[in-house]
């Protein structure tokens, strides 16, 4: 499929797809004349990039995880990375819950006396 269709399927802009290609996150696609031709595997990676960015993963982190061997992504590596990201988010949630509890505790200790008129 051409880049316009890849953009439509992934919800990414053509500019973003070209940028990810330039950064080596997806392989240089084959060409049909002057048109880039993307494969289903490219779409899978583009969707992964889009989703991972939505939960705070940087392109630099993705670059170190999306490793190609014989033209194929090491999905086991990607899966392990995503598991680590999941654990990081769980830790962040735990920290935020602790902070909320501390705020609640602090608020409960405040002795609010109504002002006399």
Buried (B, 14 or more C-beta within 10 A) or exposed (E): BEBEEBBEBBEBEBEBBBEBBEBEBBBEBEEEEEEBBBBEBBBBBBBBBBEBBEEEBEBEBBEEBBEBEEEEBEEEBBEEBBEEBEEEEEEEEEEEEEEEEEEEEEEEEEEEEEEEE
